[in-house]
Amino acid sequence: MNTERFALRHVGIRPQDLNHMLQTIGVDSLDQLIEETIPGEIQLDKPLQLDQPISEAEFLNHLQSVSKKNKVFKNYIGLGYHDCVTPSVIKRNILENPGWYTAYTPYQAEIAQGRLEALLNFQTMVSDLTGMELSNASLLDESTAAAEAMTMLHHLRSRDQKKLGVNKFFVSENVLPQTVSLLTTRSKPMGIELEVGDHRDFDYGTDYFGALLQYPGKYGQVEDIGSFIAHCQANNIKVAVAADLLSLVLLTPPGEMGADVVVGTTQRFGIPLGYGGPHAAYFATREAYKRHIPGRIIGITLDLDNQPALRMALQTREQHIKRDKATSNICTAQVLLAVMAGAYGVYHGPDGFRHIANEIHRKAKILNAFLCDSGIEQENELFFDTLKIRVENIDTVKQLAEEREINLNYIDDKTLSISLNEATTQKDLMELAGCLDGSGSLVDLSPYQSTSEDIFPESLKRSSSFMEHEVFNSYHSETELMRYLKKLERKDLALNHSMIPLGSCTMKLNAATEMLPLSTPEWGNIHPFAPVEQAAGYHEVLRKLEDDLTTITGFAATSLQPNSGAQGEYSGLMTIRAYHESRGDTHRNICIIPASAHGTNPASAVMAGMKVVVTKTDDHGNIDLVDLEEKVIANSENLAALMITYPSTHGVYESSIRKITQLIHENGGQVYMDGANMNAQVGLTHPAAIGADVCHLNLHKTFAIPHGGGGPGVGPICVASQLAPFLPGHPVISTGGEHAITAISAAPWGSPLACLISYGYIKMLGEEGLKEATKIAILNANYIKNRLEEKYKILYTGEKGRAAHEMIIDCRPFKQYGIEVTDIAKRLMDYGFHAPTVSFPVAGTMMIEPTESESLAELDRFCDAMLAIYGEIELAGQGEERYLQLLKNAPHTMAMVSSDVWPYEYTRQEAAYPLPYVADNKFWPSVRRVDDAYGDRNLMCSCAPMAAYA
Ligand SMILES: *Cc1c(COP(=O)(O)O)cnc(C)c1O
């Protein structure tokens, strides 16, 4: 056996297991199973012609040599991105630790208390620094967060404002260019009129509902925005402020000046630049707006023992409930990065933050004093870390800087800006001075060291305390932080404990070799707005990844810009919109979406300015062709698109798919395919083969980027040739199609650092391995189906009775015994498993997706657990009260089971060690079942302050 084949490590099934599995399913060969599963007319008849696979060792060597093509300059470009220092203890214990990066979104709170606490720390840190009452647990990037703020303020217009059609949003010209571009994208379809101008000349007109400022401004100017905010408020205009979180350690936070929303990035809190991402953005606002906040909020509630417990609050599954009425389409966020940024806060604490912020500010003051002394004009009267400098000889400065591998932000032919950061050393400062004065030498800055004078007026100096909670004041030695992180990690069930069989979410292996390159500075320390030639290594990888994804989907072009699946949906629909507009079809605004679609679909369609028409599914889980045809014909004139998931969210390859896509085309629409289920297609069929025009891929599902507890994500869109000209562009770095729509993300290529993972995945599997992965994913799903179907009803299958790569089991029949699907989900924890997807796309069901990475032994353990639980349900159904009690009490904690009191009728062993395999590897939920409703009624979204412990 060739043990260097990566496919052998990625795929969990051993060759000797195959026969037993095929027999269980009742087929002679894997190929027969595939033939019976995927409709013949969409199966690919030729190879895709991807590269041959390479071994893990070869890949690491390859990527290291490509990384040398990146030039790691010192970055003073700023514009929302700064060099920083990732504490090694955080890098090793979080970023490089599968206990953290392979976790799922914390829907199952009882086995997710660790990351929930880490996110609560993040929220507390953000609320405190911004001076706001409430913060969410991350958005995709600063510009997206600003767009979400605009949208929220638009929704929050008063009744009068809505009646009068007040629709203008003012944006200061001091706002970052990428944010202005993104606001442009988002405002148009919503009918918001964007006005960019000098906020000092703003007239506070009654035709505005909101305004956005940058604090400090994009070139570093700090000014008192208090009176602007007050004037806005007096005129019913709500104010969002995009703020540099670190500067708020020293400056009066916008929340204390009356801002309604504060947004920004936490990148400089220890997160590598990564040529643009991933990084966590934050969104903080008033308590009064809590029901309108986009993304996830972590809140405190109680468990069955009335002990405090954490869980996702309020609109956890917002889009699934509100669908086309949802206020935002955000689903995957940036959880792992938020966890890291929060840990940076725990590690440094308020004193550490004061030191870091003061040091950065001091460096800026030293450089400023030198400039002043040298007669070089510095335009920012007040500044935190950024100086705006006028130079006569900008070419000389640029040349000197480049020779010293320094990136500055060149604004025009006379002006540049320099943003200093945590990583800037004294020698760096001396070098910078030598570039600016044209000498090229290391300038002696000792005369300026004592620049201790305070430049901020009292009104701008932060006087309030922050981060006084115990958690930010306890773990400042490495030993203490290491143990704190371990303590949290131990509370969480991640892929390094057992299978996470999440339908629609594809929790496959995230191989160590795919992850390793993320730790290196050649990939980590590239600024997204560095000259492209410095990122030659990145461009080699990104171009190849785009090409391979284009090939895999059968399309013509790919954009890597969207930072999540939902952003991909939005981008894809925006390219469709632009395409129709380019043909004069501006009236085409109807988007048909099946009732079973993921909630982000209708939410994205509405954001793209489309009207959603829902089409039914039939009893077999297929699109109801008669209903679809009716709706297409009725809307033929205005049809913009059909959004469809394939294989369907019911886990079926609909055989009429080509008929469906043809019908849409005949009526002038485009077909958007939601690619979340691409793991059932790669190498065997593709979106082009089913007749789609555009799809997004979730690289964090199908292409091995770890889930990170709810992000990062990468949601590229792949498009047919007619849509390629409209792929998204960027205002700072040129990218996208020739008629590019404006930006979708803050960075030109979204999150390049995470793209390295998918690049490795494809390189190491090659075409043959990718195909094998797809086939085994289908095999594993059908094996589980065959093992479970004697007891559980499988809701939908294909024409020949096969499942795709996932299946839905019906738990509604157990309701008659008073047993809900949630009881099964919680009981699975006692057996050491994370529940499958619950109640999507059908309420009262579970959707199981094993992926190709699981071994036969693990599949069997999972099936054994499910069948054992069925046995418990059966007994409960026969009137054995104690089994009902057992299911309702699940999950069982160690405290319960080891307590001196045991008031239950079932045994402790039945509770905690229901099957022999459990004893070997017991996972203890850290809290009892949480009470969601209590937490929503008593919303608490930050850590208790020190006073609460007194
Ligand atoms: C995961 C998923 C999405 C959304 O992707 P995000 O990356 O979470 O935004 C959309 N559709 C389906 C079917 C999904 O499973």
The ligand as an ORCA input file, in Angstrom:
! r2SCAN-3c Opt
* xyz 0 1
  C     -23.944     26.509      5.428
  C     -24.982     26.797      4.438
  C     -25.167     28.100      3.931
  C     -24.516     29.344      4.514
  O     -23.142     29.339      4.547
  P     -22.358     30.261      5.588
  O     -20.954     30.062      5.239
  O     -22.712     29.785      6.944
  O     -22.804     31.661      5.398
  C     -26.075     28.277      2.902
  N     -26.791     27.247      2.415
  C     -26.669     25.985      2.913
  C     -27.505     24.893      2.337
  C     -25.769     25.722      3.939
  O     -25.650     24.497      4.436
*
